[in-house]
Amino acid sequence: MIGGHTTEGAELAFGLTCNGTAPPDQLWRNSGLQPNQVLILTKALGTGTLFAADRQLKTKGEWIDGAIASMLLSNQAASKCLRRFGATACTDVTGFGLLGHLMEMVQTSRVAVELHLEAIPVLQGAQETTQQGIVSSLYAQNSQIARYLHNPKIASLHPRYPLLFDPQTSGGLLAALPPDRVTDCLADLKCLGYGDSRAIGTVVPISVQQHNPITLLC
């Protein structure tokens, strides 16, 4: 077994795991990013901050309803759609947040990425709660990934910046597609119910000396 999570607390916890087999030629890895590809995110961000705010009684019912609806939306149909349109790399966005999972893809693929902050989908209310300083308990750990950003000082002023580190529960898929397939893929994703799907960035070549491979475009 590789990976997993640990928990600490006063409550007794019970966890399960599932194993399976798959044909090697059908496995999707996070190491297949290629320069000039476009990154697609299939779900909006914000479950971490919204449920942290809910525990403090500082959120709205409709915000939580929206977050739950997003969490209940299975990634199965989205994965089939992305495969149909030629995705070469894919990962889910969960506890490490968008940047944490993206950085794993960048490092294993040996490329760089430009992310458009305005394009990143956000759950209703999530931007408001982060602006109040309400974040998940995992936020501090996730935010350490900022050391890999090319322009953190400028980007940190953007209201969506904190959500890059927000841990997701049942988050969406992050995949890389050829640029000429993106428009049709997004149209199909939205027809399948993934209304928050967006093209959020571009894969670019990396230089030998480049230690900060993620650039945030405001």
Z-matrix of the N, CA and C atoms (Angstrom, degrees):
N
C 1 1.460
C 2 1.523 1 109.88
N 3 1.303 2 115.97 1 134.68
C 4 1.463 3 121.57 2 -179.99
C 5 1.522 4 108.38 3 -125.60
N 6 1.329 5 116.82 4 135.52
C 7 1.464 6 120.26 5 176.15
C 8 1.508 7 111.54 6 90.14
N 9 1.326 8 115.03 7 -165.15
C 10 1.457 9 120.45 8 -179.36
C 11 1.505 10 111.85 9 111.12
N 12 1.297 11 115.64 10 -177.73
C 13 1.463 12 121.94 11 -176.59
C 14 1.520 13 109.72 12 -131.71
N 15 1.308 14 116.04 13 155.52
C 16 1.456 15 121.88 14 172.13
C 17 1.521 16 108.65 15 -117.65
N 18 1.325 17 115.49 16 154.57
C 19 1.463 18 120.13 17 179.10
C 20 1.515 19 109.61 18 -130.87
N 21 1.304 20 114.61 19 150.71
C 22 1.454 21 121.60 20 175.18
C 23 1.516 22 107.92 21 -133.09
N 24 1.342 23 115.91 22 136.21
C 25 1.463 24 118.80 23 179.39
C 26 1.513 25 110.56 24 168.03
N 27 1.320 26 114.41 25 174.69
C 28 1.462 27 120.62 26 -177.43
C 29 1.517 28 112.26 27 -78.12
N 30 1.352 29 117.21 28 -22.32
C 31 1.452 30 120.48 29 -175.81
C 32 1.520 31 111.12 30 -85.82
N 33 1.334 32 115.77 31 147.05
C 34 1.456 33 121.98 32 174.27
C 35 1.523 34 108.80 33 -72.70
N 36 1.321 35 117.62 34 132.82
C 37 1.456 36 121.96 35 -178.53
C 38 1.526 37 109.52 36 -119.27
N 39 1.317 38 115.76 37 147.56
C 40 1.460 39 122.13 38 -179.74
C 41 1.516 40 108.43 39 -131.20
N 42 1.321 41 117.07 40 125.76
C 43 1.455 42 119.94 41 -176.45
C 44 1.515 43 112.03 42 -123.96
N 45 1.310 44 115.27 43 154.40
C 46 1.463 45 122.12 44 178.43
C 47 1.520 46 109.59 45 -129.69
N 48 1.311 47 116.34 46 156.06
C 49 1.451 48 120.20 47 174.26
C 50 1.526 49 108.95 48 -140.92
N 51 1.315 50 116.22 49 152.69
C 52 1.467 51 121.47 50 179.57
C 53 1.518 52 109.76 51 -121.37
N 54 1.295 53 116.54 52 139.02
C 55 1.457 54 122.36 53 175.15
C 56 1.516 55 109.88 54 -115.06
N 57 1.308 56 116.82 55 158.46
C 58 1.455 57 120.02 56 177.52
C 59 1.506 58 110.60 57 -163.27
N 60 1.305 59 116.08 58 -179.40
C 61 1.458 60 121.92 59 177.39
C 62 1.522 61 109.32 60 -124.70
N 63 1.325 62 115.72 61 155.68
C 64 1.464 63 120.89 62 -179.64
C 65 1.522 64 108.87 63 -150.72
N 66 1.331 65 117.68 64 147.82
C 67 1.469 66 120.44 65 175.28
C 68 1.526 67 109.62 66 -62.18
N 69 1.328 68 118.62 67 132.08
C 70 1.479 69 121.09 68 -177.31
C 71 1.524 70 113.56 69 -54.87
N 72 1.342 71 117.86 70 -34.84
C 73 1.454 72 119.36 71 -176.99
C 74 1.524 73 113.07 72 -76.74
N 75 1.347 74 116.58 73 -4.60
C 76 1.457 75 120.07 74 178.47
C 77 1.525 76 112.73 75 -109.14
N 78 1.325 77 116.39 76 1.16
C 79 1.457 78 119.69 77 178.94
C 80 1.521 79 110.14 78 -73.40
N 81 1.334 80 115.43 79 139.78
C 82 1.455 81 121.99 80 175.56
C 83 1.518 82 108.16 81 -104.35
N 84 1.301 83 117.54 82 124.62
C 85 1.462 84 120.79 83 -179.85
C 86 1.527 85 109.90 84 -110.66
N 87 1.330 86 115.24 85 164.88
C 88 1.468 87 118.83 86 178.55
C 89 1.524 88 111.37 87 -92.87
N 90 1.340 89 116.98 88 8.85
C 91 1.470 90 120.60 89 -174.81
C 92 1.524 91 113.47 90 -103.58
N 93 1.329 92 117.55 91 14.76
C 94 1.452 93 119.56 92 -174.08
C 95 1.509 94 116.45 93 -103.84
N 96 1.338 95 117.95 94 21.40
C 97 1.465 96 120.08 95 177.31
C 98 1.525 97 110.15 96 -66.02
N 99 1.333 98 116.19 97 138.21
C 100 1.461 99 121.65 98 -179.61
C 101 1.528 100 109.41 99 -130.80
N 102 1.340 101 118.41 100 141.09
C 103 1.469 102 121.20 101 179.27
C 104 1.523 103 112.09 102 -52.19
N 105 1.324 104 115.10 103 142.32
C 106 1.465 105 125.86 104 179.50
C 107 1.526 106 113.51 105 80.52
N 108 1.329 107 118.20 106 -4.34
C 109 1.455 108 118.93 107 174.61
C 110 1.522 109 110.81 108 -73.40
N 111 1.330 110 115.20 109 162.52
C 112 1.465 111 122.03 110 178.72
C 113 1.523 112 109.18 111 -110.82
N 114 1.331 113 116.07 112 138.98
C 115 1.457 114 121.72 113 178.36
C 116 1.525 115 110.14 114 -91.91
N 117 1.321 116 116.21 115 131.07
C 118 1.460 117 122.54 116 177.13
C 119 1.521 118 108.91 117 -116.22
N 120 1.324 119 116.29 118 134.49
C 121 1.463 120 123.19 119 173.89
C 122 1.519 121 107.99 120 -114.85
N 123 1.341 122 117.24 121 129.19
C 124 1.468 123 120.09 122 -170.66
C 125 1.522 124 114.81 123 -93.74
N 126 1.332 125 118.66 124 -13.94
C 127 1.470 126 120.95 125 179.00
C 128 1.525 127 110.01 126 -134.96
N 129 1.310 128 115.32 127 155.42
C 130 1.464 129 121.15 128 178.02
C 131 1.529 130 110.79 129 -76.01
N 132 1.332 131 115.40 130 156.43
C 133 1.467 132 122.46 131 179.55
C 134 1.525 133 110.98 132 -93.86
N 135 1.339 134 115.64 133 157.20
C 136 1.453 135 118.21 134 170.91
C 137 1.510 136 117.37 135 134.96
N 138 1.330 137 119.95 136 0.79
C 139 1.472 138 118.85 137 -176.46
C 140 1.530 139 112.03 138 -64.65
N 141 1.329 140 117.13 139 -35.44
C 142 1.458 141 119.59 140 -177.99
C 143 1.515 142 113.18 141 -61.39
N 144 1.319 143 116.14 142 -52.56
C 145 1.466 144 119.98 143 -178.80
C 146 1.525 145 111.93 144 -68.45
N 147 1.323 146 117.91 145 -35.21
C 148 1.463 147 120.37 146 -178.52
C 149 1.528 148 111.90 147 -66.15
N 150 1.322 149 116.87 148 -42.24
C 151 1.462 150 118.20 149 -179.91
C 152 1.525 151 111.96 150 -77.60
N 153 1.331 152 116.97 151 -25.87
C 154 1.468 153 119.25 152 171.30
C 155 1.526 154 109.69 153 -65.67
N 156 1.321 155 116.49 154 -40.73
C 157 1.462 156 120.79 155 177.75
C 158 1.521 157 111.15 156 -67.85
N 159 1.320 158 116.37 157 -36.05
C 160 1.460 159 119.79 158 179.17
C 161 1.522 160 111.21 159 -63.28
N 162 1.314 161 117.32 160 -38.08
C 163 1.468 162 120.65 161 178.06
C 164 1.522 163 111.33 162 -65.97
N 165 1.335 164 116.18 163 -24.58
C 166 1.461 165 120.10 164 177.70
C 167 1.529 166 112.50 165 -95.20
N 168 1.337 167 115.61 166 5.23
C 169 1.477 168 121.59 167 -178.67
C 170 1.528 169 110.87 168 59.92
N 171 1.346 170 115.59 169 38.11
C 172 1.460 171 120.21 170 -178.04
C 173 1.533 172 111.68 171 -122.46
N 174 1.309 173 115.92 172 30.40
C 175 1.458 174 119.77 173 178.42
C 176 1.519 175 109.23 174 -130.37
N 177 1.310 176 116.02 175 175.61
C 178 1.461 177 121.68 176 179.33
C 179 1.522 178 109.76 177 -109.32
N 180 1.316 179 115.78 178 150.74
C 181 1.448 180 120.50 179 -178.84
C 182 1.512 181 112.65 180 -58.57
N 183 1.332 182 116.61 181 -40.08
C 184 1.466 183 119.44 182 -178.32
C 185 1.523 184 111.52 183 -68.08
N 186 1.340 185 116.91 184 -28.21
C 187 1.461 186 119.44 185 177.06
C 188 1.531 187 110.43 186 -68.20
N 189 1.327 188 116.47 187 -43.66
C 190 1.462 189 120.79 188 179.15
C 191 1.522 190 110.44 189 -68.19
N 192 1.319 191 117.04 190 -38.74
C 193 1.469 192 120.19 191 176.96
C 194 1.526 193 110.54 192 -58.95
N 195 1.329 194 116.54 193 -41.85
C 196 1.452 195 120.69 194 179.09
C 197 1.524 196 111.86 195 -65.30
N 198 1.332 197 116.17 196 -40.01
C 199 1.462 198 120.32 197 179.32
C 200 1.522 199 110.82 198 -65.73
N 201 1.334 200 116.48 199 -41.94
C 202 1.471 201 120.07 200 179.56
C 203 1.526 202 110.64 201 -65.12
N 204 1.330 203 116.92 202 -40.88
C 205 1.470 204 120.19 203 178.47
C 206 1.522 205 110.83 204 -60.31
N 207 1.328 206 116.60 205 -40.20
C 208 1.459 207 120.70 206 178.05
C 209 1.526 208 110.92 207 -65.62
N 210 1.330 209 116.65 208 -42.29
C 211 1.458 210 120.92 209 -179.49
C 212 1.524 211 112.26 210 -65.19
N 213 1.317 212 117.01 211 -32.64
C 214 1.465 213 121.31 212 -178.89
C 215 1.523 214 113.04 213 -77.85
N 216 1.326 215 116.53 214 -13.44
C 217 1.461 216 120.80 215 -179.38
C 218 1.526 217 109.76 216 -77.08
N 219 1.321 218 116.82 217 113.54
C 220 1.456 219 121.72 218 -178.06
C 221 1.526 220 111.16 219 -66.78
N 222 1.334 221 115.51 220 149.69
C 223 1.462 222 121.00 221 176.51
C 224 1.528 223 112.85 222 -87.92
N 225 1.318 224 117.27 223 -0.14
C 226 1.464 225 119.73 224 -173.34
C 227 1.528 226 112.49 225 -62.09
N 228 1.324 227 116.99 226 -51.24
C 229 1.465 228 119.65 227 -178.72
C 230 1.524 229 110.88 228 -64.88
N 231 1.334 230 116.90 229 -36.21
C 232 1.466 231 120.55 230 178.89
C 233 1.520 232 110.76 231 -64.44
N 234 1.329 233 117.46 232 -40.12
C 235 1.461 234 120.03 233 -178.98
C 236 1.528 235 110.81 234 -64.86
N 237 1.318 236 116.80 235 -40.00
C 238 1.467 237 120.08 236 178.28
C 239 1.528 238 110.87 237 -65.37
N 240 1.321 239 116.25 238 -39.01
C 241 1.453 240 121.04 239 179.20
C 242 1.526 241 110.84 240 -65.17
N 243 1.320 242 116.86 241 -46.36
C 244 1.465 243 120.78 242 179.98
C 245 1.526 244 111.38 243 -62.27
N 246 1.311 245 116.70 244 -39.04
C 247 1.464 246 120.15 245 178.22
C 248 1.534 247 110.78 246 -65.26
N 249 1.327 248 115.18 247 -39.25
C 250 1.463 249 119.97 248 -179.02
C 251 1.528 250 111.82 249 -62.88
N 252 1.342 251 116.34 250 -29.84
C 253 1.457 252 119.85 251 -178.16
C 254 1.528 253 112.86 252 -99.08
N 255 1.318 254 116.85 253 15.85
C 256 1.461 255 120.00 254 168.76
C 257 1.512 256 116.70 255 86.76
N 258 1.328 257 118.63 256 27.28
C 259 1.469 258 120.01 257 176.26
C 260 1.522 259 109.63 258 -62.30
N 261 1.327 260 116.68 259 135.84
C 262 1.467 261 121.21 260 -178.95
C 263 1.523 262 112.60 261 -105.27
N 264 1.323 263 117.76 262 -13.26
C 265 1.460 264 122.30 263 178.82
C 266 1.517 265 108.38 264 -149.85
N 267 1.331 266 115.87 265 146.09
C 268 1.461 267 118.67 266 -178.14
C 269 1.522 268 109.47 267 -157.63
N 270 1.318 269 116.25 268 146.99
C 271 1.458 270 122.55 269 172.60
C 272 1.516 271 108.13 270 -147.88
N 273 1.324 272 116.32 271 157.90
C 274 1.464 273 118.45 272 171.41
C 275 1.522 274 108.51 273 -89.24
N 276 1.307 275 116.47 274 155.65
C 277 1.461 276 122.01 275 178.98
C 278 1.522 277 107.38 276 -106.46
N 279 1.327 278 115.90 277 109.06
C 280 1.465 279 120.03 278 -175.92
C 281 1.532 280 110.40 279 -131.82
N 282 1.333 281 117.08 280 -122.88
C 283 1.459 282 120.44 281 -168.17
C 284 1.510 283 117.22 282 -64.24
N 285 1.332 284 117.94 283 -26.48
C 286 1.467 285 119.77 284 -179.22
C 287 1.528 286 112.73 285 -84.62
N 288 1.323 287 117.65 286 -1.40
C 289 1.463 288 120.75 287 -179.53
C 290 1.517 289 112.00 288 77.38
N 291 1.330 290 115.68 289 170.27
C 292 1.464 291 120.50 290 -177.82
C 293 1.518 292 112.24 291 -57.75
N 294 1.329 293 117.73 292 -48.95
C 295 1.467 294 119.54 293 -176.26
C 296 1.520 295 112.17 294 -69.01
N 297 1.313 296 117.50 295 -34.98
C 298 1.456 297 120.08 296 178.98
C 299 1.517 298 112.01 297 -62.09
N 300 1.325 299 116.31 298 -46.70
C 301 1.460 300 120.01 299 -179.93
C 302 1.531 301 111.28 300 -72.64
N 303 1.327 302 116.63 301 -35.76
C 304 1.463 303 119.73 302 177.42
C 305 1.522 304 110.67 303 -64.68
N 306 1.318 305 117.55 304 -39.88
C 307 1.456 306 120.44 305 -178.90
C 308 1.520 307 111.34 306 -63.17
N 309 1.337 308 117.30 307 -35.24
C 310 1.461 309 119.86 308 175.26
C 311 1.530 310 110.33 309 -60.99
N 312 1.333 311 116.98 310 -41.22
C 313 1.463 312 121.08 311 179.02
C 314 1.522 313 111.04 312 -65.82
N 315 1.319 314 115.69 313 -43.03
C 316 1.466 315 120.96 314 -178.28
C 317 1.532 316 111.03 315 -63.28
N 318 1.324 317 116.26 316 -45.59
C 319 1.461 318 119.77 317 -176.71
C 320 1.521 319 112.14 318 -67.13
N 321 1.329 320 117.54 319 -42.80
C 322 1.459 321 119.71 320 -178.19
C 323 1.528 322 111.93 321 -73.94
N 324 1.338 323 117.17 322 -24.65
C 325 1.469 324 120.75 323 -179.54
C 326 1.522 325 112.49 324 -92.40
N 327 1.342 326 117.38 325 -13.79
C 328 1.469 327 122.94 326 -179.63
C 329 1.537 328 111.33 327 58.45
N 330 1.321 329 114.34 328 52.39
C 331 1.462 330 121.53 329 177.23
C 332 1.526 331 108.20 330 -134.60
N 333 1.331 332 115.95 331 -179.88
C 334 1.460 333 122.31 332 173.35
C 335 1.532 334 107.69 333 -121.75
N 336 1.332 335 115.54 334 168.09
C 337 1.464 336 120.43 335 -175.70
C 338 1.517 337 109.98 336 -140.92
N 339 1.329 338 115.74 337 142.04
C 340 1.463 339 122.09 338 170.40
C 341 1.528 340 107.66 339 -112.59
N 342 1.336 341 115.80 340 121.30
C 343 1.463 342 121.19 341 -178.83
C 344 1.524 343 110.32 342 -107.30
N 345 1.324 344 116.57 343 137.31
C 346 1.462 345 121.87 344 177.53
C 347 1.528 346 108.50 345 -98.71
N 348 1.320 347 116.64 346 108.04
C 349 1.458 348 120.49 347 -175.41
C 350 1.526 349 112.76 348 -60.73
N 351 1.318 350 116.83 349 -38.84
C 352 1.464 351 119.54 350 -178.64
C 353 1.523 352 112.33 351 -66.27
N 354 1.326 353 117.01 352 -23.06
C 355 1.466 354 120.53 353 -177.20
C 356 1.519 355 112.92 354 -84.37
N 357 1.319 356 118.05 355 -15.90
C 358 1.461 357 121.38 356 -175.26
C 359 1.526 358 110.16 357 -71.08
N 360 1.329 359 118.67 358 123.07
C 361 1.468 360 120.81 359 -178.88
C 362 1.525 361 111.40 360 -72.72
N 363 1.315 362 115.80 361 142.00
C 364 1.464 363 122.23 362 -176.32
C 365 1.524 364 109.27 363 -131.99
N 366 1.311 365 116.78 364 135.61
C 367 1.458 366 121.41 365 177.09
C 368 1.524 367 110.94 366 -64.43
N 369 1.323 368 116.05 367 148.11
C 370 1.457 369 120.53 368 179.46
C 371 1.533 370 110.55 369 -57.41
N 372 1.316 371 116.44 370 127.79
C 373 1.453 372 122.02 371 177.73
C 374 1.507 373 114.81 372 93.44
N 375 1.335 374 118.17 373 -18.60
C 376 1.462 375 120.51 374 -174.97
C 377 1.524 376 112.56 375 -66.92
N 378 1.318 377 116.76 376 -37.76
C 379 1.455 378 119.28 377 179.09
C 380 1.531 379 110.39 378 -67.82
N 381 1.329 380 115.39 379 -36.55
C 382 1.470 381 119.28 380 179.32
C 383 1.532 382 111.30 381 -65.35
N 384 1.341 383 117.12 382 -42.00
C 385 1.466 384 119.00 383 -177.21
C 386 1.530 385 111.74 384 -71.51
N 387 1.320 386 118.15 385 -37.23
C 388 1.467 387 118.62 386 177.19
C 389 1.520 388 111.28 387 -67.24
N 390 1.334 389 117.12 388 -33.72
C 391 1.464 390 119.95 389 177.74
C 392 1.524 391 111.65 390 -67.54
N 393 1.334 392 116.68 391 -21.67
C 394 1.467 393 121.19 392 174.09
C 395 1.524 394 111.73 393 -84.74
N 396 1.327 395 116.12 394 0.07
C 397 1.458 396 120.28 395 -179.71
C 398 1.508 397 113.95 396 82.61
N 399 1.319 398 117.98 397 15.58
C 400 1.460 399 121.86 398 -179.33
C 401 1.523 400 108.80 399 -92.60
N 402 1.316 401 116.18 400 115.04
C 403 1.464 402 120.70 401 -177.82
C 404 1.524 403 109.37 402 -135.37
N 405 1.320 404 115.35 403 164.31
C 406 1.459 405 122.11 404 177.50
C 407 1.527 406 110.94 405 -70.03
N 408 1.325 407 115.90 406 160.65
C 409 1.463 408 120.33 407 177.57
C 410 1.527 409 112.04 408 -65.95
N 411 1.332 410 117.98 409 -19.51
C 412 1.465 411 121.37 410 178.30
C 413 1.525 412 112.83 411 -88.38
N 414 1.321 413 117.18 412 -3.96
C 415 1.456 414 120.61 413 -173.65
C 416 1.533 415 112.01 414 -60.76
N 417 1.328 416 117.21 415 -45.68
C 418 1.471 417 120.39 416 -176.97
C 419 1.521 418 111.05 417 -59.64
N 420 1.327 419 116.67 418 -42.51
C 421 1.460 420 120.55 419 178.59
C 422 1.520 421 110.72 420 -65.96
N 423 1.318 422 117.50 421 -45.06
C 424 1.461 423 120.82 422 -178.90
C 425 1.522 424 112.50 423 -64.87
N 426 1.336 425 116.97 424 -34.25
C 427 1.464 426 120.39 425 -175.40
C 428 1.523 427 112.72 426 -68.82
N 429 1.324 428 117.84 427 -11.05
C 430 1.458 429 120.10 428 177.42
C 431 1.529 430 111.95 429 -65.29
N 432 1.329 431 116.18 430 -19.02
C 433 1.461 432 120.32 431 179.02
C 434 1.527 433 111.10 432 -67.41
N 435 1.323 434 117.58 433 -11.48
C 436 1.469 435 121.46 434 179.71
C 437 1.525 436 111.89 435 -60.62
N 438 1.315 437 117.46 436 -18.78
C 439 1.473 438 119.41 437 179.49
C 440 1.523 439 112.21 438 -66.38
N 441 1.319 440 116.92 439 -14.98
C 442 1.462 441 120.43 440 178.09
C 443 1.527 442 112.71 441 -94.06
N 444 1.315 443 117.33 442 1.59
C 445 1.462 444 120.85 443 -179.53
C 446 1.523 445 110.51 444 -82.64
N 447 1.316 446 115.26 445 142.13
C 448 1.459 447 120.74 446 179.79
C 449 1.517 448 111.91 447 -75.55
N 450 1.334 449 117.44 448 -33.18
C 451 1.464 450 121.05 449 -175.18
C 452 1.530 451 112.59 450 -136.94
N 453 1.339 452 118.13 451 58.08
C 454 1.465 453 120.07 452 -175.11
C 455 1.528 454 114.85 453 -64.40
N 456 1.330 455 118.16 454 -33.68
C 457 1.465 456 119.83 455 -176.76
C 458 1.515 457 111.94 456 -65.15
N 459 1.314 458 116.50 457 -44.36
C 460 1.459 459 120.24 458 179.66
C 461 1.520 460 110.36 459 -71.76
N 462 1.331 461 116.85 460 -46.21
C 463 1.465 462 121.08 461 -176.34
C 464 1.519 463 112.42 462 -65.73
N 465 1.323 464 117.75 463 -30.26
C 466 1.468 465 120.52 464 -176.44
C 467 1.522 466 112.71 465 -65.79
N 468 1.321 467 117.86 466 -14.08
C 469 1.460 468 121.45 467 178.20
C 470 1.529 469 111.78 468 -80.64
N 471 1.318 470 116.91 469 -13.63
C 472 1.462 471 120.56 470 -178.56
C 473 1.534 472 109.64 471 -76.60
N 474 1.339 473 118.52 472 137.97
C 475 1.473 474 120.33 473 -176.90
C 476 1.522 475 114.63 474 -63.54
N 477 1.320 476 118.58 475 -19.05
C 478 1.461 477 120.04 476 179.90
C 479 1.527 478 112.86 477 -92.46
N 480 1.303 479 116.41 478 -5.77
C 481 1.469 480 120.45 479 -177.08
C 482 1.528 481 112.56 480 -55.42
N 483 1.342 482 121.00 481 -47.05
C 484 1.468 483 119.70 482 -178.54
C 485 1.520 484 113.89 483 -59.78
N 486 1.319 485 116.99 484 -27.35
C 487 1.461 486 120.06 485 -177.24
C 488 1.517 487 112.52 486 -72.45
N 489 1.321 488 117.91 487 -13.88
C 490 1.461 489 120.69 488 175.82
C 491 1.524 490 111.04 489 -65.49
N 492 1.318 491 117.62 490 -22.97
C 493 1.463 492 122.84 491 -177.18
C 494 1.528 493 111.90 492 -107.45
N 495 1.317 494 117.17 493 3.21
C 496 1.459 495 121.95 494 -176.64
C 497 1.527 496 110.22 495 -72.92
N 498 1.343 497 118.82 496 121.73
C 499 1.466 498 120.12 497 178.77
C 500 1.521 499 110.49 498 -70.55
N 501 1.317 500 115.81 499 136.52
C 502 1.460 501 120.57 500 -177.58
C 503 1.525 502 111.54 501 -105.67
N 504 1.306 503 115.48 502 142.11
C 505 1.458 504 121.91 503 169.26
C 506 1.517 505 107.32 504 -104.22
N 507 1.327 506 116.62 505 122.52
C 508 1.463 507 121.85 506 -176.33
C 509 1.523 508 110.13 507 53.84
N 510 1.326 509 115.60 508 51.52
C 511 1.466 510 120.47 509 179.35
C 512 1.518 511 111.88 510 -75.86
N 513 1.314 512 115.19 511 -177.70
C 514 1.452 513 120.80 512 -176.16
C 515 1.516 514 113.12 513 -86.15
N 516 1.321 515 114.81 514 -168.65
C 517 1.458 516 122.20 515 177.71
C 518 1.518 517 109.95 516 -104.31
N 519 1.313 518 115.66 517 143.23
C 520 1.459 519 123.06 518 175.55
C 521 1.520 520 106.70 519 -115.75
N 522 1.325 521 117.06 520 118.64
C 523 1.461 522 120.56 521 -173.40
C 524 1.525 523 111.09 522 -136.55
N 525 1.332 524 115.01 523 156.72
C 526 1.467 525 121.80 524 179.17
C 527 1.521 526 109.24 525 -111.96
N 528 1.346 527 115.61 526 127.77
C 529 1.461 528 121.84 527 -177.81
C 530 1.520 529 111.33 528 -126.96
N 531 1.343 530 117.18 529 156.72
C 532 1.461 531 119.62 530 170.72
C 533 1.526 532 109.56 531 -61.32
N 534 1.323 533 118.93 532 141.78
C 535 1.470 534 120.93 533 -174.47
C 536 1.522 535 114.25 534 -59.82
N 537 1.331 536 117.73 535 -29.71
C 538 1.465 537 119.35 536 -177.44
C 539 1.527 538 113.04 537 -79.52
N 540 1.342 539 117.41 538 -2.84
C 541 1.461 540 120.24 539 179.39
C 542 1.519 541 112.27 540 -107.31
N 543 1.325 542 117.44 541 -5.10
C 544 1.467 543 121.47 542 -170.40
C 545 1.529 544 112.39 543 -67.27
N 546 1.315 545 117.79 544 -48.24
C 547 1.466 546 120.82 545 -175.93
C 548 1.525 547 111.31 546 -58.69
N 549 1.316 548 116.85 547 -47.57
C 550 1.463 549 120.33 548 -179.50
C 551 1.524 550 111.46 549 -67.66
N 552 1.323 551 116.88 550 -37.09
C 553 1.461 552 120.69 551 178.52
C 554 1.520 553 111.35 552 -63.29
N 555 1.331 554 116.80 553 -45.75
C 556 1.463 555 120.66 554 179.26
C 557 1.533 556 111.14 555 -62.70
N 558 1.313 557 116.47 556 -38.58
C 559 1.470 558 119.98 557 178.65
C 560 1.523 559 110.48 558 -62.54
N 561 1.326 560 116.89 559 -42.87
C 562 1.459 561 120.62 560 179.39
C 563 1.527 562 111.52 561 -68.38
N 564 1.331 563 116.94 562 -40.00
C 565 1.460 564 120.22 563 178.10
C 566 1.527 565 111.37 564 -59.47
N 567 1.310 566 116.06 565 -42.03
C 568 1.463 567 119.42 566 -179.17
C 569 1.520 568 111.03 567 -69.19
N 570 1.318 569 117.47 568 -34.26
C 571 1.470 570 120.62 569 175.78
C 572 1.529 571 110.54 570 -66.53
N 573 1.325 572 117.07 571 -28.53
C 574 1.463 573 121.63 572 179.74
C 575 1.522 574 112.67 573 -83.41
N 576 1.332 575 117.16 574 -1.38
C 577 1.460 576 120.29 575 177.66
C 578 1.508 577 115.82 576 106.72
N 579 1.328 578 117.40 577 0.35
C 580 1.468 579 121.03 578 179.63
C 581 1.530 580 108.74 579 -93.97
N 582 1.319 581 114.70 580 69.53
C 583 1.455 582 120.87 581 -172.85
C 584 1.510 583 114.84 582 -66.90
N 585 1.330 584 117.47 583 -18.69
C 586 1.466 585 120.73 584 -179.67
C 587 1.519 586 112.72 585 -92.74
N 588 1.320 587 118.38 586 3.82
C 589 1.462 588 121.14 587 -178.65
C 590 1.525 589 110.55 588 -59.63
N 591 1.327 590 116.26 589 136.61
C 592 1.457 591 121.30 590 -179.25
C 593 1.525 592 110.73 591 -146.13
N 594 1.320 593 115.84 592 152.64
C 595 1.464 594 121.93 593 166.33
C 596 1.523 595 106.07 594 -85.53
N 597 1.326 596 117.46 595 119.74
C 598 1.465 597 120.10 596 -170.17
C 599 1.526 598 114.27 597 -115.69
N 600 1.322 599 118.30 598 -5.43
C 601 1.458 600 117.61 599 -178.02
C 602 1.505 601 112.90 600 -176.76
N 603 1.326 602 114.55 601 179.72
C 604 1.462 603 122.57 602 -176.63
C 605 1.523 604 109.86 603 -133.05
N 606 1.312 605 116.18 604 141.39
C 607 1.458 606 122.17 605 175.43
C 608 1.530 607 108.41 606 -87.69
N 609 1.328 608 116.31 607 132.94
C 610 1.463 609 121.39 608 -178.66
C 611 1.527 610 109.40 609 -130.45
N 612 1.347 611 117.71 610 159.66
C 613 1.478 612 119.81 611 177.58
C 614 1.519 613 110.79 612 -63.85
N 615 1.307 614 115.89 613 156.15
C 616 1.460 615 121.51 614 178.90
C 617 1.525 616 109.12 615 -114.95
N 618 1.328 617 115.75 616 141.53
C 619 1.464 618 120.03 617 177.35
C 620 1.521 619 109.71 618 -86.84
N 621 1.304 620 115.51 619 160.06
C 622 1.468 621 120.76 620 -177.41
C 623 1.522 622 111.00 621 -60.79
N 624 1.340 623 116.81 622 -36.84
C 625 1.460 624 120.92 623 -175.78
C 626 1.533 625 113.27 624 -89.05
N 627 1.318 626 118.21 625 1.27
C 628 1.457 627 120.43 626 -172.69
C 629 1.526 628 111.21 627 -80.59
N 630 1.336 629 116.27 628 112.08
C 631 1.454 630 121.75 629 -179.54
C 632 1.532 631 112.24 630 -99.90
N 633 1.325 632 116.85 631 -9.06
C 634 1.462 633 121.20 632 -178.55
C 635 1.526 634 107.78 633 -124.07
N 636 1.333 635 116.95 634 83.58
C 637 1.466 636 120.01 635 -167.93
C 638 1.526 637 116.54 636 -82.63
N 639 1.332 638 118.61 637 -1.44
C 640 1.465 639 119.73 638 -179.46
C 641 1.523 640 109.75 639 -113.14
N 642 1.310 641 116.79 640 120.91
C 643 1.468 642 122.73 641 177.48
C 644 1.524 643 108.46 642 -109.48
N 645 1.318 644 117.02 643 131.00
C 646 1.461 645 122.51 644 178.83
C 647 1.512 646 108.63 645 -100.77
N 648 1.315 647 115.59 646 120.24
C 649 1.464 648 121.56 647 179.49
C 650 1.526 649 109.34 648 -97.73
N 651 1.319 650 115.36 649 122.94
C 652 1.467 651 120.19 650 -177.92
C 653 1.531 652 111.53 651 -95.65
